[in-house]
Each structure stands twice: as structure tokens, then as C-alpha cells.
Amino acid sequence: MNALILTLPHSASLAAQLGVLTGLPLGVVESRQFPDGETYLRIDADCAAKQIVIVCTLDRPDDKLLPLLFLADGARRLGAGRVGLVAPYLAYLRQDRPFRTGEAITSQTFAGVLSRYMDWLVTVDPHLHRYRALDQIYAVPNRIVHAAPAVAEWIATHVDRPLLVGPDEESKQWVADVSSRAGAPYIVLKKTRRGDRAVDVSMPDVGAYRTETPVVVDDIVSSAQTMVAAVRQLVAARLRAPICVGVHALFSAQAEDALRLAGAAQIVTTTSIPHATNAIDVMPLLVPSIREFVAIG
């Protein structure tokens, strides 16, 4: 395939792994900051007429967006054919409507910017919430890769008698899917949010699950307050020490410590965002979609 992977320093490990999995070479990208904080970027690779695969997971997106756009534009200036983005984590899907007058709908703005610079997009389990599909805000072809098969395999292999726990009603469909794949029962808690960093949860009767190991599963672990509340309820119910599994390891300050203090026996995440808790590899799941787009045109 006449294709090339480009990346930025924060996603270098993901790009290297995808290079091995896809057989695509990695181009050299030099990137640094000037003393005034502006980005210097140089692509030391032959991009002419090639399909470019940019690997950039978009946690902490405000620091990454401009270098990403510079990289895409730089590849085009060197004659690249098509430029696609592999973003295992895709940011800015939270604000999908104005909740107060004057609020920016940042999900649409972010999608519009990426759509102008990219020809296609591959991501893992975006937090769509009120959007039915990425096509509602992204103007380029895209593929959503689901982490559920890898998450279910890890749970089935590593957890004794798992009981899947959805931390809120929104998680029910996803947790049910993982539960079915892992061959384990599940319950769903009810969440009441009292602010960005404060939630309460209630749960159904768990008396029948005294011998199971609760596994709290969620797509995004950021402040972790929802997971913390769930873990506290499970510990109070005198079940086995819970295990927490998240797809995207955002982890704001003290979030991981808060989970452990609440009683989590183990915290596990996927490799969509590099983090010390990574144990579930989702990079192989991206390969078919990458090959599909690279083969186009």
C-alpha cells in the first residue's frame, strides 16, 4: 500500500504499534515549541501521492489540535493524496446543545474544524450521547470501532464470577453488550448528578450476587465521580471488592486515587489513551477500518 503513518510525540507509542499491525511505515515528524509557545513542525518524509494516516488520540485536545492541523496541512503541502485521522479517543462531544443561553456548541465547532482538514476518521467508542451518529456533525466518512469485544474478553479471562455494573442508565445498552459477550449477569445503577464533580447513585437489590465480583464498566473515566459513587455503594452492600473498567482513561487530578480510596480493588482501562492502568489492547480492532480507508482511492 502506498501509505504512510505520521504522528505527534504524545501518540508515538500508539502509532508505532499501528505501524507494526498494519505494516505501514512511520514517517519522521520533528515537533517542538518556540520560546513564545508557538509550535514548530517539520515532516521529514516523502508524502507525495501517498495516503497519510495521522495517529493522534485527542485527550487534552486544546494542546493537540493546532499541531494536528499543522501536521495534516503540512502533509498536503508535500503532495499527500488523502489524509485521514485515527483518533482512538475523540474529544469535544460533551457539549451537544446549549444548556444555557450563549453557550458554544463546541462539539459542532470541533467537528467542523477536523472535517476541513481530514478526509476520513476512525475512533473508538465516541461519547455520542444525544447524537445518533458522528455523521450528524462530521462531514467526512468515519468508522466507529467498539471496545466491547476486547473489554468482554479481558473480563471473562481475568475476573472470577463477574457481575457487570453499569454506573448509570445511559450505560445500560453498552454494559448489556459487554455482559452478553462475557457470559455474565449485569445490573444498572441510577445516577443523580449534583454538578460536574458530584453525583449520587442508587442500586437495585444485590443480595443474589454475594459470590460475584462487581465490575463497574464505563466508557469515559474523567473525574471518576460516577464510578466512585458506584464503588462506594457496592462496598456498602458488602459485595466483593469491585473492579473498575473504563474505555478512555482521561483521569483528572486525584481521580485514580479517589477510586482506590473508595474501595476499588483494581482499575483497568483500554489503550485508547496511554495510561498506567492500560491493560486492554484495542489497537488491533482499529486495523480493519484503517485498511478500508487506505485502500480507497
Secondary structure as GFF3:
##gff-version 3
##sequence-region A 1 297
A	DSSP	beta_strand	3	7	.	.	.	ID=ss1
A	DSSP	three_ten_helix	9	11	.	.	.	ID=ss2
A	DSSP	alpha_helix	12	22	.	.	.	ID=ss3
A	DSSP	beta_strand	28	33	.	.	.	ID=ss4
A	DSSP	beta_strand	39	44	.	.	.	ID=ss5
A	DSSP	beta_strand	51	55	.	.	.	ID=ss6
A	DSSP	alpha_helix	61	77	.	.	.	ID=ss7
A	DSSP	beta_strand	82	87	.	.	.	ID=ss8
A	DSSP	alpha_helix	106	117	.	.	.	ID=ss9
A	DSSP	beta_strand	120	124	.	.	.	ID=ss10
A	DSSP	three_ten_helix	134	136	.	.	.	ID=ss11
A	DSSP	beta_strand	142	145	.	.	.	ID=ss12
A	DSSP	alpha_helix	148	158	.	.	.	ID=ss13
A	DSSP	beta_strand	162	166	.	.	.	ID=ss14
A	DSSP	three_ten_helix	169	171	.	.	.	ID=ss15
A	DSSP	alpha_helix	172	182	.	.	.	ID=ss16
A	DSSP	beta_strand	186	188	.	.	.	ID=ss17
A	DSSP	beta_strand	190	195	.	.	.	ID=ss18
A	DSSP	beta_strand	198	202	.	.	.	ID=ss19
A	DSSP	three_ten_helix	207	209	.	.	.	ID=ss20
A	DSSP	beta_strand	213	221	.	.	.	ID=ss21
A	DSSP	alpha_helix	225	236	.	.	.	ID=ss22
A	DSSP	beta_strand	243	249	.	.	.	ID=ss23
A	DSSP	alpha_helix	255	262	.	.	.	ID=ss24
A	DSSP	beta_strand	266	270	.	.	.	ID=ss25
A	DSSP	beta_strand	278	280	.	.	.	ID=ss26
A	DSSP	alpha_helix	283	295	.	.	.	ID=ss27
###
